[in-house]
Amino acid sequence: MSKELTSRAEDYSQWYNELVVKGQLADHSAVRGCMVIKPYGYALWENMRDQLDKMFKETGHVNAYFPLFVPKSLFEAEEKNAEGFAKECAIVTHYRLKTDPDNKGKLIVDPEAKLEEELIIRPTSEAIIWNTYKGWIQSYRDLPLLINQWANVVRWEMRTRLFLRTAEFLWQEGHTAHATKEEAVEETVKMLDVYATFVEEYMAVPVVKGVKTPNERFAGAEDTYCIEALMQDGKALQAGTSHFLGQNFAKAFDVKFSDKNNKLDYVWATSWGVSTRLIGALIMAHSDDQGLVMPPRIAPLQVVIVPIYKGEEGKAAVDAKADEILKGLKALGIRVKYDDNDNARPGWKFAEHELKGVPVRVALGMRDLENNVVEIARRDTKEKTTVSLDGIAEYIRNLLEEIQQNIFNRALAFRAENTTEANTWEEFQQLLDGKGGFISAHWDGTSETEEKIKQESKATIRCIPLNNRQEAGKCILTGNPSTQRVLFARAY
């Protein structure tokens, strides 16, 4: 398969689709709307998952696992949640197949194996988890309950795109229970901060922290907090959400506790999650027309060493030095590969690792050994430098940190350049159809105006930024008074 990609300028969507497949992250599957995550893509997800899991545990959370199936009666218990996900549900109605009596080579559903109650394949797990919590929580001594689950979910999407929107995807979902409203709100904001820290410091993607409007809230939540990121095509992507659920699920599932005064009350709840969608965000925030650009802290492979030699004697000398470098890098905890595959030429390997976004490439040849130097290529800037082999491991470790910061700074500068104020409807439309990006504009605070703006422009309010500056203004659509600007964008 040719490694050449459609350029972003020519067709951004096509560029993305090609890059996911050619970069060996994922592939389409035999199941419509589902993807196969390939080993390279899964290694990326593992690095993301492992770091997030560590951060969750550092904030007192523990992992558990709950069933994939949710009885329909439980799913219906919290009405807003059920209504919000109803159109995306996959449902199990039978539990057995049998041979078709009219066609022995075919299997059909056994009509006698109909379930007494239909099962929903989880689109989210609040229902099954809160039904379980009812048996776990009796007293204030059982609180707070801080549980996270790593799982897959199914949301039956009609239009799918690898990583960004698939019928099945991987994610984590935190579900916590608290004795007071204040504790639950504190938890909601804390987990939003964990997400923001992870996305900025590990994925090198700058985010805006904010709260969703009532129209955009998670179904069943009192408040939804979010982090919003800007992609290179000027569209926004919701990178993570944290929900304050109030007592809605506790009331729906009758989860009460006795406080220190022996008074019964409903617990307060949160839920929060990020998914493999983050991989889509990573691709679209950083990558270029030559392929993926991976931030070193979560790159599956941080360094690749490519040997250049002639003959067996040359190979032995280069192999020996490469092994020395390899050991030095691994001792520093750096993920490194020695690409000594003799079925491919060095030039092909260079292109392959550039496509896959390996942050640092080391080319090691006989002449380099004679001069005690090595050629180092950075993926982020494509700069090549010749450096001494003395202290090479330490040099590369520092370079990886420099690359990490540079990728973030570049994305931050892009967001700054593409965040614009609009004061009139005309300005707003011109920006949307022109440069796109985040548009900071006044809105009169009504759901009706928000919906009308969405219908007429296909732009949504991405969030009301936390600690937003208060200023008097006029709504861009209605001209009605407004007290603050909010962030609009077209989005994935």
Buried (B, 14 or more C-beta within 10 A) or exposed (E): EEBEBBEBEEEBEEBBBBBBBBBBBBEBBEEEBBBEBBEBBBBBBEBBBEBBBEBBEEBEBEEEEBEBBBBBEBBBBBEBBBEBBEEBBBEEEEEEEEEEEEEEEEEEEEEEEEBEEBBBBBBBBBBBBBBBBBEEBBEBEBBBBBBBBBBEBBBBBEEBBBBBBBBBBBBBBBBBBBBBEEBBBBBBBBBBBBBBEBBBBBBBBBBBBBBBBEEBBBBBBBBBBBBBBBBBBBBBBBBBBBBBBBBBBBBBBEBBBBEEEEEEBBBBBBBBBBBBBBBBBBBBBBBBEBBBBBBBBBBBBBBBBBBBBEEEEBBEBBBEBBEEBBEBBEEEEBBBBBBBEEEEEBEEBBBBBBBBBBBBBBBBBBEBBEEEBBBBBBBBEEEEEEBEBEEBBEBBBEBBEBBBBBBBEBBBEBBEEBBBBBBEBEBBBEBBEEEBBBBBBBBBBBEEBBEEBBEEBEBBBBBBBBEBEEEEBBBBBBEEEBEBBBBBBBBB
